[in-house]
Amino acid sequence: MARSHRVSRNTTSTSKLAQMFTDELSMVLAGGPTSSFTHFLGRVSPEFLPQAPSGSSGGDLSPTATTIVGVATTSGVVLAGDRRATMGSLIAQKDIQKVFVADEYSGIGIAGSAGLALDLVKLFRVELEHYEKIEGAPLTLEGKANRLASMIRGNLSMALQGFVIIPVFAGWDHATNQARIFSYDATGGWYAESDYHAVGSGSLFAKGSLKKLYNPQANLKQGVTMCIQALFDAADDDSGTGGPDVLRRIFPTVITVSGEGATQYPDDEVEKLTELVLAKRTDRPDGPRAAL
């Protein structure tokens, strides 16, 4: 009798789980199908969305990632980021990755609260893949930029607590057959940038550098060099931005996107270009002189 009772209890437990699954599925279906994975996750399991610790209001206590630069060239766009994450006056990590391939024809760089920003990147990549599977076609580049804006807007309550995420999104626009860069603010506003852009604590210095170095006729390799120069100038004046670490072989992370696709620039090539920049700065530490 005892054994029969245990079997009956297990059967009842299984039935309850099955009913819970059925009820949850019915709730999702009642909400209608959605091509947004973020919205779907918010309906089914919102606890898996990026979120700050409960009751927290100290964004300065979490590692912060800076600086990201983007440069548009005739053959594609370059996104590059330094490797330092800081927490107050401490260097929390020396080799964090801040720029990523988002999908086949776009890339994303993040500055701000590092942990939440990395979760956002993962969710955004799934968001783009989910849309393509549901709709049978990829989003346009502007559509991708708009999706990212809505995700940033959903983070506004955390931004007000100090957990700010500011990305740079870039890719190849097949509609116009050109490289494009998009910037964002903490409220989810997004803006098309021309030529180049930078975010993070060192962005002021990086933009100043690019203002002098930018060449609209540059190719992708020259665009990578411009980004490395800009990050070096940012690290020279901003403690939150890490310069190249030759001893530990830590160099900027670089993503390039063209009509042929998005890819991470080979680490050995980045190292060679960085060492070339460093060699030229031996005679002129402030970098190349802009033409008058």
SVG drawing of the C-alpha trace seen along z (x, -y; Angstrom):
<svg xmlns="http://www.w3.org/2000/svg" viewBox="-5 -74 67 76">
<polyline fill="none" stroke="black" stroke-width="0.4" points="0.0,0.0 2.8,-2.4 4.4,-1.8 1.1,-2.4 0.8,-5.7 4.2,-6.8 3.4,-6.1 0.1,-7.9 1.9,-10.9 4.5,-11.0 1.8,-10.8 0.0,-13.7 3.2,-15.7 3.8,-15.0 0.3,-16.0 0.7,-19.3 3.9,-20.0 2.2,-19.2 -0.7,-21.4 1.6,-24.3 3.4,-23.9 0.0,-23.8 -1.2,-26.9 2.1,-28.8 1.9,-27.8 -1.7,-28.9 -0.7,-32.3 2.0,-32.7 -0.2,-31.8 -2.9,-34.1 -0.5,-36.9 0.0,-36.2 3.2,-35.2 6.0,-37.7 9.2,-38.1 10.9,-39.8 12.7,-37.3 13.0,-40.0 9.2,-40.5 8.7,-36.7 11.2,-36.3 9.5,-39.1 6.2,-37.3 7.4,-33.8 10.5,-34.3 11.2,-37.9 13.7,-36.9 16.2,-36.0 16.3,-39.5 19.3,-41.6 18.6,-43.3 20.4,-45.0 20.6,-43.5 17.3,-44.1 17.3,-47.4 20.7,-48.4 21.6,-52.0 25.3,-51.8 26.4,-51.6 29.9,-52.7 30.3,-49.4 30.1,-47.3 32.9,-47.1 32.6,-49.7 33.8,-49.3 35.2,-52.0 36.3,-53.2 34.7,-52.2 35.4,-53.8 33.8,-53.3 35.1,-54.4 33.3,-54.2 35.4,-53.6 34.7,-53.2 34.7,-49.4 33.2,-48.9 33.1,-49.9 35.5,-49.3 34.6,-48.9 37.4,-48.8 37.6,-48.8 40.2,-48.9 40.5,-46.0 40.2,-47.7 37.3,-47.5 37.4,-49.7 35.6,-49.7 36.1,-53.1 39.8,-53.6 40.6,-49.9 41.3,-48.1 38.7,-45.3 39.9,-43.5 42.8,-44.0 41.5,-42.0 37.7,-42.4 36.1,-42.2 33.9,-45.1 33.2,-44.7 31.4,-41.8 30.0,-40.5 26.2,-40.9 25.2,-38.9 26.4,-38.3 26.5,-42.0 26.7,-44.0 28.8,-44.5 28.2,-46.1 30.4,-47.7 29.4,-48.4 30.4,-50.9 29.0,-51.3 28.1,-48.6 30.1,-45.7 28.1,-42.8 24.7,-44.1 26.2,-45.2 27.6,-41.8 24.2,-40.2 22.5,-42.8 24.9,-41.8 24.0,-38.1 20.3,-38.9 20.6,-41.2 22.4,-38.5 19.6,-36.0 17.0,-38.7 18.4,-39.1 18.5,-35.3 15.0,-34.8 13.5,-37.5 15.1,-35.9 13.8,-32.4 10.2,-33.7 9.9,-36.1 12.0,-34.1 14.1,-37.1 16.7,-39.3 16.0,-42.7 17.2,-45.7 20.2,-47.5 17.9,-50.3 15.5,-47.7 18.3,-46.1 19.3,-49.6 15.7,-50.2 15.5,-46.8 18.6,-47.6 17.1,-51.0 14.0,-49.4 16.2,-47.1 18.2,-50.1 14.9,-51.8 13.9,-48.8 17.0,-49.3 16.1,-52.9 15.0,-52.1 18.4,-50.5 20.2,-53.4 18.5,-55.7 20.1,-53.6 23.6,-54.1 23.7,-50.9 24.0,-52.7 24.7,-50.8 25.7,-52.8 26.4,-50.8 27.7,-51.6 26.1,-49.7 27.5,-49.5 27.0,-47.4 26.7,-47.2 23.5,-48.6 22.5,-46.6 19.8,-49.1 22.3,-52.0 25.4,-49.8 27.4,-51.6 28.8,-51.3 26.8,-53.0 27.3,-53.8 24.6,-54.3 24.9,-55.9 22.6,-55.7 21.7,-57.5 20.5,-56.0 16.8,-56.5 17.0,-54.4 17.3,-57.3 19.3,-56.3 21.1,-58.5 22.9,-57.8 26.5,-59.0 28.5,-60.1 32.2,-59.1 33.1,-58.2 31.9,-58.0 33.2,-57.1 31.6,-56.4 32.9,-55.9 35.0,-57.9 37.8,-58.3 35.4,-59.3 36.2,-63.0 39.9,-62.3 39.2,-59.6 36.9,-61.9 39.5,-64.6 42.0,-62.2 39.7,-61.0 38.8,-64.5 42.4,-65.0 43.1,-61.6 39.9,-60.6 40.2,-60.0 36.9,-59.3 38.8,-57.5 40.5,-55.1 40.3,-51.3 39.5,-48.9 43.1,-48.3 43.7,-52.1 40.4,-52.4 41.8,-49.8 44.9,-51.9 42.9,-55.1 40.9,-53.3 44.2,-52.1 45.6,-55.6 42.3,-57.0 42.3,-54.4 46.0,-55.2 45.2,-58.9 42.2,-58.1 44.3,-56.0 46.9,-58.8 44.5,-61.1 41.8,-58.9 42.6,-56.5 39.5,-54.4 40.9,-53.5 43.6,-50.9 46.5,-51.3 48.2,-48.4 50.0,-46.0 53.0,-44.7 54.3,-42.5 51.0,-40.7 50.1,-40.9 46.8,-42.6 45.8,-44.7 42.5,-46.3 39.7,-44.1 38.6,-45.0 35.6,-44.1 35.2,-44.9 32.0,-44.8 31.7,-45.0 29.5,-43.8 31.2,-40.4 30.2,-40.1 31.3,-40.8 34.4,-39.3 36.8,-39.8 40.0,-41.3 42.9,-38.7 44.7,-39.3 48.1,-38.9 47.3,-41.6 46.0,-44.0 49.3,-43.3 51.4,-44.2 49.5,-47.4 49.6,-48.4 53.4,-47.8 53.8,-49.9 51.8,-52.7 54.0,-52.4 57.2,-52.5 56.1,-55.7 55.2,-57.3 58.7,-56.8 59.7,-60.0 56.4,-61.7 54.5,-60.4 51.4,-62.6 50.8,-60.8 51.0,-61.8 50.7,-65.5 47.5,-66.4 48.0,-68.0 47.3,-71.8"/>
</svg>
